[in-house]
């Protein structure tokens, strides 16, 4: 493939450059997994976004792995504190009670995880993976135009691409910064101190100190997940007693193999903003398009006054409600 950034050639030939960009999917199609070491700068680099857009269009989100560089920072911090912990014990055991040293390092590790590492990982979810178009950077304006055009060709618009990869940000926050990757680095970093303490007869203490940060992160994440599940269950029980079906990719593929008359309808309910896989109650044609409502929202969330007001509003606009 011709390079896009040589001192001549494709850089001066828009047609050849466009040909090169069109060839990139052929190379990415041969890859089985997309792995990215992620930091804040990746969100503003157009080439990173372009490669991600091409890969997810071909392979989907399941084949994407994002390892935030905060994981390495987490492992480095833990390695440094573990080393300082054992040095502190060796130097101060005769003059300072061991429980005081343990308490100091436990508070230090807990403060780092709760007040620094955890909020940063949560920020990935809130900020999302991709960024607004005007914030994307590229060295050449011609490259930027070509890359954005190709992303729009693949996903319809950059906003559509943003919505499509939004679950990646949730996953990145959900595992709190790729903790499994950080855990592998942490295990490697604690092997020397663990072996030393095993020989010295303090293996139990070494295990506790080694596992503490990871256990704390897991407890925080589990508690947060349980709170969200309980809240969702209460809302579902209160507003939507009828069972609903979450979007399932495999079920969708099987559904598409059926005859058109036998397929279940996939749609987004405009009241609860959930993807449904069942028969819709009805749809209302508005000036902004067709809005579809699910049976649960229609029967339980909308009061009779709201339904009457909605119908009166459409009649006033000269629009006719359509019932499926």
C-alpha positions as CSV (number, residue, x, y, z in Angstrom):
1,X,0.0,0.0,0.0
2,X,1.3,3.5,-0.8
3,X,2.1,5.6,2.2
4,X,-0.1,8.6,2.9
5,X,2.7,10.6,4.4
6,X,5.8,10.3,2.2
7,X,7.7,13.3,0.9
8,X,5.8,13.1,-2.3
9,X,3.7,10.6,-4.2
10,X,0.4,10.0,-2.5
11,X,0.6,13.1,-0.4
12,X,0.4,15.2,-3.5
13,X,-2.1,13.0,-5.4
14,X,-5.7,13.1,-3.9
15,X,-6.9,10.3,-6.1
16,X,-4.0,8.0,-5.1
17,X,-4.5,8.9,-1.4
18,X,-8.2,8.1,-1.6
19,X,-7.2,4.7,-3.2
20,X,-4.9,4.0,-0.3
21,X,-7.5,4.8,2.3
22,X,-10.0,2.6,0.5
23,X,-7.4,-0.3,0.7
24,X,-7.0,0.0,4.5
25,X,-10.2,-2.1,5.2
26,X,-8.6,-5.0,3.3
27,X,-5.7,-5.1,5.7
28,X,-7.9,-4.6,8.8
29,X,-10.2,-7.4,7.6
30,X,-7.4,-9.9,8.0
31,X,-7.1,-9.0,11.7
32,X,-9.1,-11.0,14.2
33,X,-8.9,-8.5,17.1
34,X,-8.4,-4.8,17.6
35,X,-6.3,-3.9,20.6
36,X,-5.6,-0.3,21.6
37,X,-3.6,1.1,24.4
38,X,-5.9,4.0,25.2
39,X,-5.3,7.4,26.7
40,X,-6.9,10.9,26.3
41,X,-4.9,11.8,23.3
42,X,-6.4,8.9,21.2
43,X,-9.8,10.7,21.4
44,X,-8.4,13.6,19.4
45,X,-6.4,11.6,16.8
46,X,-8.4,11.2,13.6
47,X,-6.3,8.3,12.4
48,X,-7.1,6.3,15.6
49,X,-10.8,7.0,15.1
50,X,-10.6,6.0,11.4
51,X,-9.0,2.6,12.1
52,X,-11.5,2.0,14.9
53,X,-14.4,2.9,12.6
54,X,-13.2,0.6,9.8
55,X,-12.6,-2.3,12.1
56,X,-15.9,-2.2,14.0
57,X,-17.8,-1.9,10.7
58,X,-16.2,-5.2,9.5
59,X,-16.0,-7.2,12.8
60,X,-18.3,-5.5,15.3
61,X,-17.6,-4.4,18.9
62,X,-17.0,-7.9,20.3
63,X,-13.5,-8.1,18.7
64,X,-12.3,-4.8,20.2
65,X,-10.1,-4.6,23.3
66,X,-9.2,-1.3,24.9
67,X,-6.5,-1.3,27.5
68,X,-6.2,2.1,29.1
69,X,-2.7,3.3,29.9
70,X,-4.1,4.0,33.4
71,X,-3.7,0.2,34.0
72,X,0.1,0.5,33.7
73,X,0.0,3.5,36.0
74,X,-2.1,1.4,38.5
75,X,0.5,-1.5,38.4
76,X,3.4,0.9,38.7
77,X,1.8,2.6,41.7
78,X,1.1,-0.7,43.4
79,X,4.7,-2.0,42.7
80,X,6.1,1.2,44.3
81,X,3.9,1.0,47.3
82,X,4.5,-2.7,47.8
83,X,8.3,-2.1,47.7
84,X,8.0,0.8,50.1
85,X,5.8,-1.3,52.4
86,X,8.4,-4.0,52.8
87,X,11.3,-1.6,53.1
88,X,9.3,0.3,55.8
89,X,8.8,-3.0,57.7
90,X,12.4,-3.9,57.6
91,X,13.5,-0.4,58.8
92,X,10.8,0.4,61.3
93,X,9.7,-2.9,62.8
94,X,11.8,-2.4,65.9
95,X,10.5,1.1,66.6
96,X,7.0,1.3,65.1
97,X,4.2,-1.2,65.6
98,X,3.6,-3.3,62.5
99,X,-0.2,-2.5,62.6
100,X,0.6,1.2,62.2
101,X,2.7,0.6,59.1
102,X,0.0,-1.7,57.6
103,X,-2.7,0.9,58.3
104,X,-0.7,3.7,56.6
105,X,-0.2,1.8,53.4
106,X,-3.8,0.5,53.4
107,X,-5.1,4.0,53.7
108,X,-2.7,5.2,51.0
109,X,-3.8,2.4,48.5
110,X,-7.5,3.0,49.3
111,X,-7.2,6.7,48.8
112,X,-5.5,6.2,45.5
113,X,-8.1,3.8,44.2
114,X,-11.2,5.7,45.5
115,X,-10.2,9.3,44.9
116,X,-7.9,9.0,41.9
117,X,-8.0,5.8,39.8
118,X,-11.8,5.1,40.1
119,X,-13.0,8.6,39.1
120,X,-10.7,8.7,36.1
121,X,-12.1,5.4,34.8
122,X,-15.6,6.7,35.4
123,X,-14.7,9.7,33.3
124,X,-14.1,7.4,30.3
125,X,-17.8,6.4,30.5
126,X,-19.1,9.9,30.9
127,X,-16.8,11.3,28.2
128,X,-17.3,8.5,25.7
129,X,-14.7,7.0,23.4
130,X,-15.0,9.3,20.4
131,X,-15.0,13.0,20.3
132,X,-16.6,15.8,18.3
133,X,-15.5,16.2,14.8
134,X,-14.1,19.7,15.3
135,X,-11.8,18.4,18.0
136,X,-10.2,15.7,15.9
137,X,-6.6,16.4,14.7
138,X,-4.8,15.5,11.6
139,X,-1.5,16.7,10.2
140,X,-2.9,17.4,6.7
141,X,-6.2,19.0,5.9
142,X,-6.5,16.8,2.8
143,X,-6.1,13.6,4.9
144,X,-8.7,14.9,7.4
145,X,-11.2,15.4,4.6
146,X,-10.6,12.0,3.1
147,X,-10.8,10.2,6.5
148,X,-14.0,11.9,7.6
149,X,-15.6,11.2,4.3
150,X,-14.7,7.5,4.6
151,X,-16.1,7.4,8.1
152,X,-19.4,9.0,6.9
153,X,-19.5,6.5,4.1
154,X,-19.2,3.6,6.5
155,X,-21.5,4.7,9.3
156,X,-23.7,7.4,7.6
157,X,-22.4,10.2,9.8
158,X,-19.8,10.7,12.5
159,X,-22.6,11.0,15.1
160,X,-23.8,7.5,14.1
161,X,-20.3,6.2,14.6
162,X,-20.2,7.9,18.0
163,X,-23.5,6.2,19.1
164,X,-22.3,2.8,17.7
165,X,-19.1,2.7,19.7
166,X,-20.7,4.2,22.9
167,X,-20.8,0.7,24.6
168,X,-17.0,0.6,24.4
169,X,-16.8,3.5,26.9
170,X,-19.2,1.7,29.2
171,X,-17.1,-1.5,29.0
172,X,-13.9,0.5,29.6
173,X,-15.5,2.0,32.8
174,X,-17.1,-1.3,33.7
175,X,-13.9,-3.1,34.2
176,X,-12.4,0.0,35.8
177,X,-9.6,0.6,33.3
178,X,-8.8,-2.9,32.0
179,X,-8.1,-4.3,35.5
180,X,-7.3,-7.8,34.1
181,X,-4.4,-6.3,32.2
182,X,-3.2,-4.4,35.2
183,X,-3.6,-7.5,37.3
184,X,-1.2,-9.4,35.1
185,X,1.4,-6.6,35.5
186,X,0.8,-6.5,39.2
187,X,1.3,-10.2,39.6
188,X,4.7,-10.0,37.8
189,X,5.7,-7.0,40.0
190,X,4.9,-8.8,43.3
191,X,6.7,-12.1,42.6
192,X,10.0,-11.1,44.1
193,X,8.5,-9.7,47.3
194,X,6.1,-12.6,47.7
195,X,8.9,-15.1,47.4
196,X,11.0,-13.2,49.9
197,X,8.1,-13.1,52.4
198,X,7.4,-16.7,51.9
199,X,10.9,-17.6,52.9
200,X,10.7,-15.2,55.9
201,X,7.4,-16.8,57.0
202,X,5.2,-13.8,56.3
203,X,3.4,-15.2,53.3
204,X,-0.1,-14.4,54.6
205,X,0.8,-10.8,55.0
206,X,2.2,-10.6,51.5
207,X,-0.9,-12.1,50.0
208,X,-3.2,-9.6,51.8
209,X,-1.1,-6.6,50.7
210,X,-0.8,-7.9,47.2
211,X,-4.6,-8.5,46.8
212,X,-5.9,-5.4,48.6
213,X,-6.0,-2.9,45.8
214,X,-7.6,-5.4,43.3
215,X,-10.1,-6.6,45.9
216,X,-11.0,-3.0,46.7
217,X,-11.6,-2.2,43.0
218,X,-13.7,-5.3,42.6
219,X,-15.8,-4.4,45.6
220,X,-16.4,-0.9,44.4
221,X,-17.4,-2.1,40.9
222,X,-19.6,-4.9,42.3
223,X,-21.4,-2.4,44.6
224,X,-21.9,0.1,41.8
225,X,-23.2,-2.6,39.5
226,X,-25.6,-4.0,42.1
227,X,-27.0,-0.5,42.8
228,X,-27.7,0.0,39.1
229,X,-29.3,-3.5,38.8
230,X,-31.5,-2.9,41.8
231,X,-32.6,0.5,40.6
232,X,-33.4,-0.8,37.1
233,X,-35.4,-3.7,38.7
234,X,-37.4,-1.3,40.8
235,X,-38.2,0.9,37.8
236,X,-39.1,-2.1,35.7
237,X,-41.4,-3.5,38.3
238,X,-43.1,-0.1,38.9
239,X,-43.6,1.1,35.4
240,X,-43.3,-2.0,33.1
241,X,-44.7,-5.2,34.6
242,X,-44.9,-6.8,31.2
243,X,-41.7,-8.7,30.2
244,X,-39.5,-7.1,27.7
245,X,-36.7,-8.5,25.6
246,X,-33.3,-6.9,25.5
247,X,-31.5,-6.7,22.1
248,X,-29.7,-9.9,21.4
249,X,-27.4,-10.0,18.4
250,X,-27.6,-13.8,17.9
251,X,-31.4,-13.8,18.3
252,X,-31.6,-11.0,15.8
253,X,-29.6,-13.1,13.2
254,X,-31.9,-16.0,13.8
255,X,-34.9,-13.7,13.5
256,X,-33.8,-12.5,10.1
257,X,-33.7,-16.0,8.8
258,X,-37.4,-16.3,9.3
259,X,-40.0,-15.3,6.8
260,X,-40.9,-11.6,6.8
261,X,-44.4,-12.3,8.2
262,X,-42.9,-14.3,11.1
263,X,-40.3,-11.9,12.2
264,X,-40.5,-10.0,15.5
265,X,-40.3,-6.3,15.3
266,X,-37.2,-4.5,16.5
267,X,-37.7,-0.9,17.5
268,X,-36.8,1.7,20.0
269,X,-39.6,2.8,22.3
270,X,-39.6,6.6,22.5
271,X,-40.9,6.6,26.1
272,X,-38.4,4.2,27.8
273,X,-35.6,4.4,25.2
274,X,-35.1,0.7,25.2
275,X,-34.7,-1.6,22.2
276,X,-37.6,-4.0,22.0
277,X,-38.1,-7.3,20.3
278,X,-41.9,-7.8,20.3
279,X,-45.0,-6.4,18.7
280,X,-45.3,-2.7,19.0
281,X,-48.5,-1.1,20.4
282,X,-48.7,1.7,17.9
283,X,-46.8,4.4,16.1
284,X,-47.5,8.1,15.8
285,X,-46.4,10.0,12.7
286,X,-45.0,13.4,13.7
287,X,-43.2,16.2,12.0
288,X,-39.9,14.5,13.2
289,X,-40.8,11.1,11.8
290,X,-42.5,8.0,13.2
291,X,-42.4,7.5,17.0
292,X,-43.1,4.0,18.2
293,X,-44.3,3.0,21.7
294,X,-44.1,-0.4,23.3
295,X,-47.1,-2.1,25.0
296,X,-45.7,-1.7,28.5
297,X,-45.3,2.1,28.2
298,X,-48.6,2.5,26.4
299,X,-50.6,0.7,29.1
300,X,-48.7,1.7,32.2
301,X,-46.6,4.8,31.7
302,X,-49.1,6.9,29.6
303,X,-52.1,8.1,31.5
304,X,-55.4,8.5,29.7
305,X,-54.9,12.3,29.9
306,X,-51.5,12.0,28.2
307,X,-53.0,9.8,25.5
308,X,-55.9,12.2,24.9
309,X,-53.5,15.2,24.8
310,X,-51.2,13.4,22.4
311,X,-54.1,12.6,20.1
312,X,-55.5,16.1,20.3
313,X,-52.1,17.5,19.5
314,X,-51.8,15.3,16.4
315,X,-55.3,16.1,15.2
316,X,-54.5,19.8,15.6
317,X,-51.5,19.4,13.4
318,X,-53.5,17.4,10.9
319,X,-51.6,14.2,11.6
320,X,-53.3,10.8,12.0
321,X,-52.2,8.3,14.6
322,X,-51.5,4.9,13.0
323,X,-52.2,1.8,15.1
324,X,-50.2,-1.3,14.0
